[in-house]
């Protein structure tokens, strides 16, 4: 402990002083030692309640119903809510957590996938001499280092390039990025550096070459946000928290305080969304960590309370991996409307975003076409004219509702809080709102500190700094080799289909639901399949891809192209009806020994059936091929299917009279 205190005192000096005292190798070792000590200190006094299999959802629900009283009930299973549950249970508080949908089904799974301090916030802090902004960045950089340490299986450092197109910007941006490194101090991931124009184009060949003078590369963190959220919740359960998804709060429970005579929140009346069964959960303290739905729970406490949440939609798109290098992102620090756009490699594809548009609160946000096109325009501004950025290249899109908040205790209630707020109502409801993914842990710590004080709870100090998350202990970067060696898997085998490949997800869904239904004893497989498809079609932008064809009114094909595509169409429309149906397509596919599920085939044709009459007319097919040509539609399943079938038929050639039995 004495050594750790000495390290802490040294750390206060900052990165420059430490680098002066230690050499580079000693500094790296010092950082590793500090991290190891943090892990040991965090886990030394903690008891793991479940060392093997975690309790089932049914067992968790039983505990929620039958426990006389919890110390803390957290409402909301996003990053902040799960973080609050983990913080509470590791302070030896009897903890419960309920989430009305899936864990991380909301904003926490729809982020930019970055763990970062916020370069733009540091710029504002320096330009405006804003100490609050500076401390916000410093805190976030500390949390970035901690999260990378406690979840190495879900996160990693990522180099991000900032292209520079004016000579005077090079020293300006370099100074800002170096300040970012300096504020991080000993927790700086890797030192930033300058690239020449030649080297920048070598690393990022699709960059616009004209007027490029060079680039600056700095490091932040990247993580799998949905899995990280789930890991936090599972870690809380591992240490004894009772957690349940698909459990919604119907209304808050209240009782009169015998000392003050005032009403106090004492729990929540909940409903199991799956079975419809309702029950009470009693708790000394209720924490509202519901993100964009913050005001809904606050109004359950007091109908007269004013809204503090100002929801903003952040849209991201997924485009093919060839739009970015495998291991480097790109930052556009000043878009056409002053926003920041990131351009990041993800699961062998590219994520671009985000937008910041006022929106209404909904459980199922849908990415808007205006936001998608805005991102595409900004992407075009940074890429070479040789690279045609097409609307049809958008493989997926999602919208996350960011819960921007105003401070209810501030005189200026219209001013957006730049960080997060923790507030406690007259009846004792604790609300944590705002903030960002990177700082979920420190937000949870602050929330529990306030809750413990307000409700006089007997608790230990926070222990989550350095506390390894579920799946992180024992993980190494070479662990995948064991899968290859022990199970004979190919190196490139992917164990799951991402939402970056929506057409593959759509095709795999029926079988996935069938397998999971059997494994988990689901009684409503069809309803589950429909819900999953609705999620893909609307919330992940799959439907908006097919709708691009609906908006394509003119056919922009030359004469030879029209002839070629009509010939292809007539291979399926053998009776020259002028349209094709699923039966026509099925017959051609069977003739070349290709079998597709009838429901899947119906959906494939439905994407192109503009007037929804159950058939695809020749004009609709030509509109499709015109849209493919112009880049408005890509990866059309019908277009690919018909082209492949035509090529197979042409390779076989015509069937001779002799082989057909003389025409008999």
Beta strands, then each sheet from edge to edge (+ up, - down):
strand 1: 70-75
strand 2: 95-98
strand 3: 114-115
strand 4: 155-164
strand 5: 193-196
strand 6: 214-223
strand 7: 242-244
strand 8: 247-256
strand 9: 263-272
strand 10: 278-288
strand 11: 309-320
strand 12: 328-332
strand 13: 341-346
strand 14: 349-353
strand 15: 357-358
strand 16: 396-405
strand 17: 420-424
strand 18: 430-434
strand 19: 579-580
strand 20: 616-617
sheet 1: 7+ 2+ 1+ 10+ 9- 8+
sheet 2: 7+ 2+ 1+ 10+ 18+ 17-
sheet 3: 3+ 6- 4+ 12+ 13- 14+ 11- 15+
sheet 4: 3+ 6- 5+
sheet 5: 3+ 6- 4+ 12+ 13- 14+ 11- 16+
sheet 6: 19+ 20-
end
